[in-house]
Amino acid sequence: MVTEFELIKRFFSRPVSTGLLGGGDDCALFGVTPGLQVATSTDLLLEGRHFFSDVDPRSLGHKALAVNLSDLAAIGARPLGCLLGLGLPAIDEAWVERFAEGFYALADQHGCALIGGDTTRSLQGITLSVTVFGEVEPGLALRRNAAQIGDDIWVSGTLGAADIACRMLAGDIPQDASLLQATRRALEWPTPRIELGQELRAHAHAAIDVSDGLLQDLGHILAASGLGAELYESRLPIHPALMNLSKHTLPPEVLRQALLAGGDVYELCFTAAPAQRAQLEIIGKALGLTLSCIGSVRAESGLFVYDEARNLIQDLPKGFDHFRI
């Protein structure tokens, strides 16, 4: 049986770049570019709560880091390094190897070295904790409290697929094999928009990553900025797998829930002055990424969503809350 320290040495010990002291000492050491600020964020992922037991460990390694990198993207920070906490009921070397492959592949892609962490035996299920560190210029970090009256509201990528996959896997809606195959990757392999976040620093006012649902996360921007907004359902970027589905495959209310309140999206929602539209379109094309203007910020408090007939939607779906009964 492999020991805890052998597990770390075999799967989570790699040389790190000059200026970083990684695992093997009591603390990791890293420097920040002179004049820049440290940005940091942490997330927990629990088996049965954030991921299903049959998940591909490689995709889980990817997602464990991706959800944290998405937080760095939301403020426009450049990744520096990360810490990993891993609780396992038992050691399955093949599983751990696959997990490490997924984790390191994304870490290498964004220059986010694994510089430390901890492992332990969990009493129930797999527990993951990742903390990321980044750097950003003072005054250029994108904030939730900086939206302005008249700003356009934008969202990157597409919406809905991760929520539909999650609800099918959980048994909340009937499972359709072809639809699940077309949407599951969105749930298990999210793409942190690091490059977009850094580009937005010069063009956007406020930003957030969509983890708990578009309406809920946009609501955080509006609350912090003391403003309201109006959105148009017809402008929402629907994932291709969810377009042109019959009502028997996916009822309209289920699709609305997925688009407006579905979590696990990890796209960026941001506000910017209308004068920035042309530049944002250029940025989207350069990154090969769809950027959709879905509404506008207004002085009146509240979040108002209009359907395709321009009627106000009265009963809006709610986003994800771990403690909502």
C-alpha positions in Angstrom: 0.0 0.0 0.0 1.4 3.4 -1.0 1.8 5.9 1.8 0.6 9.5 1.9 4.2 10.8 1.2 4.8 8.4 -1.6 1.5 9.5 -3.1 2.6 13.1 -3.1 6.0 12.4 -4.4 4.8 10.2 -7.2 1.9 12.2 -8.5 2.2 15.8 -7.2 5.9 16.7 -7.1 7.3 18.5 -10.1 10.1 21.1 -10.4 8.8 24.6 -10.4 10.1 27.7 -12.1 12.8 30.0 -10.7 11.4 32.2 -7.9 9.0 29.5 -6.6 9.7 27.1 -3.8 7.2 24.3 -4.0 6.2 21.2 -2.0 8.8 19.6 0.3 9.1 22.5 2.8 6.6 23.6 5.4 5.6 26.6 3.3 5.7 27.5 -0.4 7.4 30.7 -1.3 6.6 32.8 -4.4 7.3 36.3 -5.6 5.1 38.9 -7.3 6.1 41.2 -10.0 7.2 44.5 -8.3 4.3 47.0 -8.2 1.6 44.3 -8.7 -1.0 43.0 -6.2 -1.7 39.4 -5.2 -5.1 38.0 -6.1 -6.2 34.8 -4.4 -9.3 32.6 -4.3 -10.2 29.2 -3.0 -13.0 26.6 -3.6 -14.2 23.3 -2.2 -15.5 20.5 -4.3 -17.3 17.6 -2.5 -18.3 14.3 -3.9 -22.0 14.1 -4.3 -22.4 17.8 -4.0 -20.2 19.2 -6.7 -19.4 16.1 -8.8 -20.8 12.7 -9.4 -19.0 9.6 -8.2 -18.6 8.2 -11.7 -16.8 11.3 -13.0 -13.7 10.8 -15.1 -10.9 11.6 -12.7 -9.0 13.5 -15.4 -11.9 15.8 -15.9 -12.2 16.3 -12.2 -8.6 17.3 -11.9 -9.2 19.8 -14.7 -12.4 21.2 -13.1 -10.9 21.4 -9.6 -8.4 24.0 -10.9 -10.6 25.5 -13.6 -13.2 26.8 -11.2 -10.5 28.7 -9.3 -8.8 30.0 -12.4 -12.2 31.3 -13.4 -12.2 33.6 -10.3 -8.8 35.0 -11.3 -10.2 35.6 -14.8 -13.1 37.5 -13.4 -10.8 40.2 -11.9 -8.3 40.1 -14.8 -5.5 38.5 -12.9 -2.6 36.5 -14.3 -2.1 33.1 -12.6 1.0 32.5 -10.5 0.5 29.2 -8.6 -1.9 27.1 -6.6 -2.3 24.8 -3.6 -4.2 21.5 -3.6 -5.9 19.8 -0.7 -7.0 16.3 -1.4 -9.1 14.0 0.9 -9.5 10.4 -0.3 -11.4 7.5 1.4 -8.7 5.2 0.1 -5.7 5.4 -2.3 -6.5 4.3 -5.8 -3.2 4.9 -7.7 -4.8 4.7 -11.2 -7.5 7.2 -10.1 -5.0 9.6 -8.6 -2.7 9.4 -11.7 -5.6 10.4 -14.0 -6.7 13.2 -11.6 -3.1 14.6 -11.6 -3.0 14.5 -15.4 -6.1 16.6 -15.7 -4.9 19.0 -13.0 -1.4 19.5 -14.4 -2.6 19.8 -18.0 -4.6 22.9 -17.2 -2.0 24.2 -14.7 0.7 24.0 -17.4 -1.6 25.7 -19.9 -1.9 28.8 -17.7 1.5 28.8 -16.0 -0.1 28.1 -12.7 2.4 25.9 -10.8 1.3 23.5 -8.1 3.4 24.7 -5.2 2.0 22.9 -2.2 -1.0 21.5 -0.4 -2.1 18.6 1.7 -3.5 15.0 1.5 -5.5 13.1 4.1 -7.9 10.2 4.4 -11.6 11.4 4.3 -14.3 9.6 6.2 -16.8 9.9 3.5 -16.3 10.6 -0.2 -13.6 12.7 -2.0 -13.0 16.2 -0.9 -11.0 18.7 -2.9 -9.8 22.2 -2.0 -7.8 24.4 -4.4 -6.4 27.8 -3.7 -5.0 29.9 -6.5 -2.7 32.9 -6.5 -2.4 35.5 -9.3 -1.2 39.0 -9.8 -2.8 42.2 -11.2 -1.9 45.8 -11.6 -3.3 48.1 -8.8 -6.4 49.9 -10.0 -6.9 47.6 -13.0 -8.6 44.7 -11.3 -12.2 44.2 -12.5 -14.5 44.6 -9.5 -18.2 43.8 -8.9 -19.0 47.3 -7.6 -17.9 49.3 -10.7 -20.9 48.9 -13.0 -22.3 52.2 -14.4 -25.7 53.4 -15.4 -26.2 52.8 -19.2 -23.5 50.0 -19.3 -24.1 47.1 -21.7 -24.3 43.7 -20.0 -22.3 41.0 -21.7 -21.7 37.3 -21.2 -19.0 35.1 -22.8 -19.5 31.7 -24.4 -22.9 30.0 -24.2 -25.3 29.1 -21.5 -27.4 26.2 -20.4 -25.6 23.0 -21.2 -23.9 22.4 -17.9 -27.2 22.7 -16.0 -29.0 20.3 -18.3 -26.3 17.7 -18.1 -26.2 18.0 -14.3 -29.9 17.7 -13.9 -30.1 14.7 -16.2 -27.3 13.0 -14.2 -29.0 13.8 -10.9 -32.3 12.4 -12.2 -34.1 15.8 -11.9 -35.2 15.6 -15.6 -35.5 12.6 -17.9 -32.2 11.5 -19.3 -31.7 11.6 -23.1 -28.5 9.8 -24.2 -27.7 12.0 -27.1 -28.4 15.3 -25.3 -26.3 14.2 -22.3 -23.4 13.3 -24.6 -23.7 16.7 -26.2 -23.8 18.7 -22.9 -21.8 16.7 -20.4 -18.4 18.2 -21.5 -19.7 21.7 -20.6 -20.3 20.4 -17.0 -17.1 18.5 -16.5 -14.6 20.5 -18.6 -15.2 24.2 -18.1 -12.9 26.7 -19.7 -11.6 29.5 -17.4 -11.5 32.7 -19.5 -8.1 33.9 -18.3 -7.2 35.6 -21.6 -10.5 37.4 -21.8 -10.3 38.6 -18.3 -7.0 40.3 -18.9 -8.2 41.9 -22.1 -11.3 43.2 -20.4 -9.3 45.3 -17.8 -9.0 48.2 -20.3 -12.6 48.0 -21.6 -15.0 46.7 -18.9 -16.3 48.3 -15.7 -17.4 45.3 -13.6 -17.2 41.6 -14.0 -18.0 38.2 -12.3 -17.7 34.6 -13.3 -21.0 32.7 -13.6 -20.8 29.8 -11.2 -24.2 29.9 -9.5 -26.4 31.1 -12.4 -26.5 34.2 -14.6 -29.2 36.0 -12.7 -27.8 35.3 -9.3 -24.2 36.2 -10.2 -25.2 39.3 -12.2 -27.3 40.2 -9.1 -24.0 40.4 -7.1 -22.7 43.0 -9.5 -25.9 45.0 -9.3 -26.0 44.8 -5.5 -22.4 45.9 -5.1 -22.9 48.7 -7.6 -26.3 49.9 -6.2 -27.9 49.6 -9.6 -30.5 47.5 -11.5 -30.6 46.0 -15.0 -32.8 44.7 -17.8 -32.1 41.6 -19.8 -33.6 40.2 -22.9 -34.2 36.4 -23.1 -33.9 36.5 -26.9 -30.3 37.7 -26.7 -29.0 34.9 -24.4 -26.4 32.7 -26.1 -27.8 29.2 -26.1 -25.5 26.2 -26.3 -25.8 24.6 -29.7 -27.0 21.3 -28.2 -30.0 23.0 -26.7 -31.2 24.8 -29.9 -34.1 23.5 -31.9 -35.1 20.9 -29.4 -38.8 19.8 -29.3 -40.9 20.6 -26.3 -41.0 16.8 -25.6 -37.2 16.7 -25.3 -36.8 19.8 -23.2 -39.8 21.8 -21.9 -39.5 25.6 -22.3 -39.5 26.2 -18.5 -36.5 23.8 -18.2 -34.6 25.6 -20.8 -35.4 29.0 -19.2 -34.1 27.6 -15.8 -30.9 26.4 -17.5 -30.2 29.7 -19.3 -31.0 32.1 -16.5 -30.2 30.2 -13.4 -28.1 27.2 -14.4 -24.7 27.0 -12.6 -21.3 25.5 -13.4 -21.0 27.8 -16.4 -17.7 29.6 -15.6 -18.2 32.1 -18.3 -17.6 35.8 -17.6 -20.5 38.3 -17.2 -19.4 41.9 -17.4 -20.5 45.4 -18.0 -19.0 48.0 -20.3 -19.9 51.3 -21.9 -21.8 51.1 -25.2 -18.7 52.9 -26.8 -16.8 49.7 -26.2 -19.0 47.5 -28.3 -16.7 47.5 -31.4 -13.6 46.8 -29.4 -15.2 44.0 -27.5 -16.3 42.4 -30.8 -12.7 42.6 -31.9 -11.5 40.9 -28.7 -14.1 38.2 -29.1 -13.0 37.4 -32.6 -9.3 37.4 -31.7 -10.0 34.9 -28.9 -12.4 32.8 -31.0 -15.0 33.4 -28.3 -18.6 34.5 -28.6 -19.4 37.7 -26.6 -23.1 38.5 -26.4 -24.6 41.8 -25.3 -27.7 40.6 -23.3 -29.1 43.8 -21.7 -28.2 47.0 -19.9 -27.6 48.5 -16.5 -30.2 51.0 -15.2 -30.5 53.3 -12.2 -33.7 51.7 -11.0 -33.0 48.8 -8.6 -34.1 45.3 -9.5 -33.4 42.9 -12.2 -36.0 42.8 -15.0 -36.0 40.1 -17.7 -38.1 40.3 -20.8 -39.2 37.3 -23.0 -39.1 37.1 -26.7 -42.4 39.0 -27.0 -40.9 41.8 -24.8 -43.2 40.9 -21.9 -41.7 41.0 -18.4 -41.1 37.6 -16.9 -42.8 37.6 -13.5 -41.5 34.3 -12.0 -37.8 34.2 -12.4 -35.8 31.1 -11.6 -33.4 31.1 -8.7 -29.7 30.3 -8.9 -27.8 27.8 -6.8 -27.5 28.1 -3.0 -25.8 25.4 -1.0 -28.1 26.1 2.0 -31.4 26.8 0.3 -34.0 24.3 1.5 
